[in-house]
């Protein structure tokens, strides 16, 4: 978390449910580390595809962050899907989002409405 803060991140969004893997730290542990490093923290655990409530929570947090946001899950897929759905709902061009996903190593073509 200290390295993320040093890189300029101001908010950490954890999209992993607690207990997803026995070796992962708990949300409370990650939150304590993020806050100790001077960052804000939000836990939005996503199982499978995100709900509209989860998309809205991530979108609102990112809009109010005031700087770079580090969102994560086990592979990054749930985080980028949740983010991209929110961006699409805000009117961002589907092709742009699919291309951004591809550049980051994710295929969003089946996730975002045509």
Helices and strands as residue ranges (DSSP letters): H 2-6, E 9-14, H 27-36, E 40-43, H 52-63, E 68-72, H 77-89, H 94-103
